[in-house]
């Protein structure tokens, strides 16, 4: 089983690349945003709980996010592996994910980081904002705030995965096909 954490700042191309990688390697793409939307739309108990936090403008607590993720994994045990996109975002989430995977005798195979200069990424997101409909993709101040959040909360995961020899940086600048090829070279190594 191959379990990949796809890592990178907003606009780095994680969602785009996940679409190619899930097909090529028969991986289940687990996007926390998609999982939240599914649970809220279907009014699951966890979805209703998450919505109470979201409606107040609060972040959904780790334990709720992790439980949703675990439920989704447990319903899809027949895949070749999982592609985690947008999770983990904090050290506590990474530790919880490792604990959950250990309970299944699985592990994270690799954390692959799409790396790109902030200025390039800001322009990508502003361009995406013209069609995405997301207000946070249209406001440069909000975009830069997301990078600050990333640097404070998510970047420490780099050391966590480096210490496990599971961190692989990949140049996230170039055509979609070029980036997919770089990612594939890392994954094919396993």
Residue pairs with C-beta under 8 A, 6 or more apart in sequence:
1 80
1 81
1 106
1 109
2 25
2 27
2 80
2 81
2 109
2 187
2 190
3 81
3 82
3 84
3 101
3 106
3 107
3 108
3 109
4 21
4 27
4 81
4 82
4 83
4 84
4 108
4 109
4 110
4 111
4 112
4 187
5 84
5 87
5 88
5 108
5 110
5 111
5 112
5 161
6 14
6 17
6 18
6 21
6 83
6 84
6 85
6 112
6 114
7 14
7 111
7 112
7 113
7 114
7 154
7 157
7 158
8 14
8 113
8 114
8 115
8 116
8 172
9 116
9 118
9 121
9 146
9 147
9 150
10 121
10 125
10 143
10 146
10 147
10 150
11 116
11 121
11 122
11 124
11 125
11 128
11 143
12 114
12 115
12 116
12 121
12 172
13 114
13 116
13 124
13 172
13 176
13 179
14 85
14 86
14 114
15 31
15 85
16 176
17 114
17 176
17 179
17 180
17 183
18 29
18 31
18 83
18 85
19 29
20 176
20 180
21 27
21 29
21 83
21 180
21 183
21 184
21 187
22 28
22 29
22 83
24 184
25 80
25 81
25 83
25 187
26 79
26 80
26 81
27 79
27 80
27 81
27 82
27 83
28 73
28 76
28 79
28 81
28 82
28 83
29 83
29 85
30 69
30 72
30 73
30 82
30 83
30 84
30 85
30 87
31 85
31 86
32 65
32 68
32 69
32 85
32 86
32 87
32 89
33 86
35 68
35 69
35 72
36 47
36 50
36 54
36 60
36 65
36 68
38 47
39 46
39 47
39 50
39 68
40 47
40 48
40 50
40 51
40 54
41 47
46 64
46 67
46 68
46 71
47 68
49 64
50 60
50 64
50 65
50 68
53 59
53 60
53 61
53 64
54 60
62 90
62 92
62 93
62 96
65 87
65 93
66 93
66 96
66 97
66 100
69 87
69 97
69 100
70 100
73 82
73 100
73 104
76 82
81 109
84 97
84 108
87 93
87 97
88 94
88 96
88 97
88 157
89 153
89 154
89 157
90 153
90 154
90 157
91 156
91 157
91 160
94 157
94 160
94 161
97 108
98 107
98 108
101 107
101 108
108 161
108 164
108 166
109 166
109 190
110 166
110 167
110 168
110 186
110 187
110 190
111 157
111 161
111 166
111 167
111 168
112 168
112 169
112 170
112 183
112 186
112 187
113 158
113 167
113 168
113 169
113 170
114 170
114 172
114 179
114 183
115 169
115 170
115 171
115 172
116 124
116 171
116 172
116 173
117 173
118 144
118 147
120 173
121 143
121 147
122 140
122 143
122 144
125 137
125 143
126 137
126 138
126 140
126 143
128 134
128 137
129 137
129 138
130 138
135 142
136 142
136 143
136 146
137 143
158 167
161 167
168 186
170 179
170 182
170 183
170 186
171 179
171 182
172 179
173 179
174 182
